[in-house]
Structures are given as structure tokens and as C-alpha cells.
Amino acid sequence: MTNTTIFLIILSVVIAGLLSFYQYIYKVKNRSKVTLFLAFLRFISIFTILLLLINPIISRKINEIEKIPLLIIVDNSSSIDELENANKVTELHNAILKDKGLNEKFSVQSYTFDEGLKSSESPDFKGKQTRIDNIAKDLKQLYRNKKYPVVLLTDGNQTHGNDYVYAFPENISVNPMIIGDTTTVIDLKVSQINVNKYAFLKNKFPIEVFLQYNGNQEVESMFSIMQGNQVVYKEKVRFAKDKRSITVDVLLPATRVGIQKYTAIILPLSTEKNKTNNSKFFAVEILDQRSEIALITDIIHPDISALKRSIEVNEQRKVKVLKVNEVKELDKYNLFVIYQPNSKFLTAFNHIEKSKSNCFIITGKHTDFNFLNGMQDDFDFKSTNQSENYSATFNGSFTNFSQENIGFDNFSPLENKFVSVVPKNKIETLLFARIRNVTLETPLLSFTEVNKQRFAYLFGENLWKWRSETYLAKNDFKDFDLFIDKTIQYLVSNDTKKSLVISHGNFYNTGESISIKAQYFNKNYEFDEDARLEINLVNTATKKALKYNFSKTNNGFEVVFNDLIAGNYTFLVKETRSNTTYTGGFEVLDFNSEKQFVNPNKDQLVQLANNTNGIAYYPDQIKTLIDALANDDQYKPIAKEITQKSPLIDLKWLLVLLAISLATEWFIRKYNGLV
């Protein structure tokens, strides 16, 4: 309380006294006890009012004991119940939670976790996922500046997320209680499958399968991949104490278009207890990219045969060589390769312009560049009757598609008329022309795209020499053929920019959060953050429908479904303003990831304890854990002296006193006829 406040209080006492004296005592002839009592009441009223107006701050010191928090965190996932440890965990949890010594020393708090941390004193062991790394994230928000212990009752088996061993903050000491039978149980399982989401028809697609063995004896089993009831791959696998994991690499043929579903299975051993982890599902969407390509020419040249063979290495491509005077029924072709065009190619170019087809133009000594000037708008050509040899210089900054330098700089020069090539539109150049050792700004192989129509231009003949030189250097044509395949693939691609782009999986497991993400683009292909997207999800078996709106995220939209039952689902996504739609589907598998484990993850829990200066315990060491925490001097309660400051106006009894004094004064005056 400041000196000014003290002075004002003293002044209030004087003022209240003087006013009371003046009103009830000064010049009063008959001073009775009633008069003196009324003067006292008036003094109390005036002084209380003045005191409330001054409103001094009252300070008081309180001694408080602050206990260190002790967090008891229980694994609430169904794997605890599956391995018949639920009763034991509940017993251990209650033993720690209700221990008198720990409650005297610590502020004991109970939590459970599955996908995240929850405040709870009664686990039900129904969680469908285990995310120990999420505990670390959540604990970082609690007691940031305090060092405190955590008792973690878990089997240590995480179904999703990142490695939790190094995830916990430095101020936390984690003491895991390792739940489950640590005796090695013989078990085989399919732990992981890596496969591309898409494959092309009549090609082979790779699959990488990781198999794991838990045991000490040498065992043999049969690994197979099934599509429906048909075995498409089979292999014997052998495990031993020093060979507990095997990677199986498989190439499967893509024979049918659409989403193809497979099951990877490892035959369980006769002594296995857990057989639910012996199989895993996966799916691949097979795309039909077959292309009919017309190679139109007016001359006979080795390039024609080289191009046809190189393109048809990909079984998805079929090349038809057409003489320019035989051109007809061009609608069936996806791509046109125009070899050394002249005025006879007018019909072909008219069809390309009308159909907006993609085109690969190759020039040379027999090309009529004046005619070509009138058939395209990408380049302006000025040629002479002389010829020139142009070598290639690879452009590493080319981004239209991925292409390695296969030795372009060392290939023989291509022959072309001596021509000036001036771009009229934006071009992307893969190979620049080079005369002897001087690299020109003139393109040798360039690509353009205008209004979704793609053109490629190769300014030179004798491409067959590049294919032959590739064989001489590598003993095969693979590098050159792949270069031509990527060029053709870029040109035959009919991908258009979609306004509604949806991202989702083909398979999900029961208990997983199913996220479907979306992006919507306006007519200028700009992301529209004001789009209104909704989804209608239908279970194909039960016909039950769910309708939700998408939520806005940082770079798109998202909707999440939880607790969907096993089965097949179809969905329709709609942008309500433009009525743009997308249809898709997925399958929820009756697969419980919590059933994939037979032993606790002892090694990781011990490592977690070591990294956080804790100690790992087993259920039969519960008393040791309690005693260790109770006797640990680094977690002593802290005595604090707290100064509490509160304004006088917060004291409600002062208002009560003021009301009583005013009411009493009025009643006495009324009773004695002074009012």
C-alpha cells in the first residue's frame, strides 16, 4: 500500500468523523445514547463509501506447496485386449494411481491414448490405432518449463506414425511399463508392400514385399500372390535366427484394364498363434495406353525402319507406315509422325489441323520448308539448297519430361538443309544444334504446346545412326528406344487439365481415418479457394449414404471419414456452383492393424527410457517403480510464497456492512420520529 493511499484513508477517517460529528453531535442540545449510536453509524457509512472510492490494493502472502506432476499414460488400443492383458493393465494403472505415497509427493494425473492423448481414468481398450509419437507432440504443450516423470503402460507397438524413440521433449523422463509376453513367439508376417499405383496394359509392374520372421529356429514357408482364387506368383522362402527378414521382388503382367486387386500371402506355420498378419491386400490400376501412330513419308529412308522398330518396342504402340499418296482414314490414329514434308502432305496437315491431333515433324534434305511455313505457326524457316550437318547438345534444363543424357553430344551429326529456324511461339528445347564445336541457339529437337495440341520438331535426318551407335556402345538399343518412347509418350498423352482433381486410395483398413483430398481450378486453371465441394458416399452393400461438405485446407479441400465398416464404397464429389463432378470408389478391408503383433516392442521401449533418462519396467516390478518414484529426490514438492493482491472493492462484506449501517440508521431514525 502506497503512502498516498495511506494518506487518503486517514483523510477519509477525518472527513467521516467530522461529518458525523457535525450532523449528530454539534449544536445538539440533548445528546443521548441513540444520538451517539446514530453518529457512529453515519461514520461507518461515510467511511465505507470513501474507502470504496479510494479502492486500495490489499496484499497478502500465502505459503503454497506445489507438487510435481506425475502422468500415468495407459495404452488404450485393442492390441492390449487382444493379447489378454487388459485386466493386468487396469490393475497396474489403479495401483499407481491410488498409491498413497505417490499422491502425497506428486500431482498424479491419468491419461489414455490410442491415436492421441486423452484425459481419462478408465481405459476401455477399444482404440483402433496406436500413435505413441502423438503422445510426445501432445505432451510438448503441457508443463513446458517443468521436469516431470511419465509412466507409460504400453506394449510399444505402433500401427502408424513416426519413430517415437526420439520424439519426447527433454524435460520429460519416460518410464515405460512393458506390457505383454516377451517370450519369443514364432510368427511369420507380411510387413510391408511397395507397389506403384498405376501400370500400363501388357507391361509388367514391379512389386516389393517385405516378409518378417519372429523366432530362433530355421523354418520354411511358401509365399504367394493371389488375384481372386488364382495364384499369379509363388516362391519358397526360408528364415533363420540370423535371417529374420526377406525382401521378395516380383514382376507381374498387366493383363486387364481397371483396378486389379491382389493378396500377398505367406503360409502360416503350424505353431503360429497369430495368423491375421500372414496376408496383406494391395491394388494396381491398369491403364490402357495403346496408341495407333501414322508415320507418313514420301521417300524411302533408313530412318523410317529405325523409328518404327524403336516406337514398337513398347507393346502399347502400333506404327503404320503410310506413303503420302495413300493417306486415308486418318481418324483412327492418335499421333502423326510427318517425315520430311512437302506439298503432297497437304491432306495430312489439314486433318491434323481439323482434328487437333498431336504431331512429330522430322525435316531433312528433302523437306520443302516454304510449304512447312504455311502448315504450322511455331517456327519461321528460311532455307537454302545447301545442306549442313548438325550435332546435338543436350539441354539439362528441359522439364517437359524426364530425359537423361544418353550421349547425345557424341552421336553422329544429323543432316538438314542449311536453314534459319526462328521460333514464333514458346518452345521447350531438349537438344540444341551444334556445328562442329559451336553450339547455336537454334533448336535441334523442340516441343511446343498450344491450346492442348502438342508438336515435336526434329531438324535433321539420319536418326538411324543414333540407334546404331547406341547398340555399338551398350550392346543394346535400350537407351535410344527409351528416348523415343518418352518423346512419343509425351505426344500421345491425352491428359488434359481437369478442373476437379481428387486424391484418394483404393484400400483402407477398418479403424483408419479415410481422407479424401480435392482441388478445384477455374477456367484459367487457377486454384479456386472459394469452391463449394460436397461428397456423397454410398456403401454398395447396405446402400447407406453419407453426405458431407469439404473443409478448406492450406492448399485444397479435405473430408475425413471415421469408423467406416468393411465393404465397398462409391462416392460422387460435386462442385455445387459449376456442377463439375468426379466419381470414384474404394474398399474398406476387414483388417485390424492392432492384431498384427504377438510380442511387445521391448527394444524400442528400452531405448525410449534410455533416451529420456527413465527406466523400463515389467509388470512384476510395479513395487520397484512406485518406490523409485517415491524416493527420487529430483521430484521434491516445491514450497512457494505467493503474494496475492486484490482491490478492496472485491470484498463483498464491505458492501454488506454499508447496506446494514444505512438501513439500521434509517430504521432507528424512523422509530424515534427523526425522519
Buried (B, 14 or more C-beta within 10 A) or exposed (E): EEEEBEEBBEEBBEBBBEBBBEBBEEEEEEEEEBBEBBBBBBBBBBBBBBBBEBEBEEEEEEEEEEBBBBBBBBBBBBBBBBBEBBEBBBEBBBBBBEBEEBBEBBBBBBBBBBBEBBEEEEBEBEBBBBBBBBBBBBBBEBBEEEBBBBBBBBBBBBBBBBEBBEBBBEBBBBBBBBBBEEEEBBBBBBEEBEBEEEBBBBBEBEBEBBBBBBBEEEBEBEBBBBBEEEEBBEEEBEBEEEEEEBEBEBEBEBEEEEBBBBBBBBBBBEEBEBBBBBBBBBBBBBBEBBBBBBBBBBBEBBBBEBBBBBBBBBEBBBBEBBEBEEBEEBEEBBBBBBBBBBEBBBBBBEBBEEEEBBBBBBBBBBBBBEBBBEBBEBBEBEBEEEBBBBBBBBBEEBEBEEBEBBBBEEBBBBBBBBBEBEBEEEBBBBBBBBBEEEBEEBBBBBBBBEEEBBBBBBBBBBBBBBBBBBEEBEEEBEBBBBBBBBBBBBBBBEEEEEBBBBEBEBBBBBBBBBEBBBBBBEEEEEEBEEBBBBBBBBBEEEEEEBEBEBEEEEEBBBBEBEEBEBBEBEBBBBBEEBEBEBEBBBBBBEBBBBBBBBBBBBEBBBBBBEBBBBBBBBBEBBEEBBBBBBEBEEBEEEEEEEEEEEEBBEBEEBEEBBEBBBEBBEEBBEEEEEE
